[in-house]
Amino acid sequence: MIQTGISNAQTFETFLNAGASTVQAGFDVYHTMDQGYLRTGLSGIYTNYDKGEYKSLEVHVAVGGDVLIEGLNGELGIKGLIGSVDEGFGDSDLGSLAFMIGGAYQLPKNIIPVTTKIFTEITLTPSPLAFIDMDRYFDIRAGVDIFIVEKAALEFSYQHYDMKMEGSPENWTHEDDIVMIGIKLRF
């Protein structure tokens, strides 16, 4: 029989990122478990661009821990997403339950003397788990955190998302590529 428990040890993480026409913010709580951790949190994104605007709020839960080698970390989880996208010709409300997989690797100190983590996260919603006007959702996010001090990092990231909407008079898609810089704090 396998038993896992959550201890009282918790780490809180918050971030604020900005790009040319995008603002993204979030808050996560890492709950220490016997084997790895449980991450819960929420985040939001707002993009105002030439064709219109995109905004979403997501709630996520994931389990993670060390994988294969020291410094490599993996996560599996689920994410709930609600929001809206407006491109002038199409205005859709979004909703989905998504699967997510992610990973991070902390570069060894003998390579880079400053604590540096490379990360990526992929989110996918197949059609049966999309609702309201959404038919499908995919995003990939990758970046690097450079810890200036022990509990604060500069974050440089890239995010690509691609959505398919069921709308009237026809189905349409929305996709975007976002480059952001921000700050991440742990306490």
Secondary structure as the mmCIF struct_conf table of DSSP 4:
data_model
#
loop_
_struct_conf.conf_type_id
_struct_conf.id
_struct_conf.beg_label_comp_id
_struct_conf.beg_label_asym_id
_struct_conf.beg_label_seq_id
_struct_conf.end_label_comp_id
_struct_conf.end_label_asym_id
_struct_conf.end_label_seq_id
STRN STRN1 ILE A 6 ALA A 18
BEND BEND1 ALA A 20 SER A 21
STRN STRN2 THR A 22 MET A 33
BEND BEND2 ASP A 34 GLY A 36
STRN STRN3 TYR A 37 TYR A 49
TURN_TY1_P TURN_TY1_P1 ASP A 50 LYS A 51
STRN STRN4 GLY A 52 ASP A 66
BEND BEND3 LEU A 68 ILE A 69
TURN_TY1_P TURN_TY1_P2 GLU A 70 GLY A 71
STRN STRN5 LEU A 72 ASP A 86
BEND BEND4 GLY A 88 PHE A 89
STRN STRN6 ASP A 91 GLN A 106
HELX_LH_PP_P HELX_LH_PP_P1 LEU A 107 PRO A 108
TURN_TY1_P TURN_TY1_P3 LYS A 109 ILE A 111
BEND BEND5 PRO A 113 VAL A 114
STRN STRN7 THR A 116 THR A 125
HELX_RH_3T_P HELX_RH_3T_P1 SER A 127 LEU A 129
STRN STRN8 ALA A 130 ILE A 132
TURN_TY1_P TURN_TY1_P4 ASP A 133 ASP A 133
STRN STRN9 MET A 134 VAL A 149
TURN_TY1_P TURN_TY1_P5 GLU A 150 LYS A 151
STRN STRN10 ALA A 152 MET A 165
BEND BEND6 SER A 168 GLU A 170
STRN STRN11 TRP A 172 ARG A 186
#
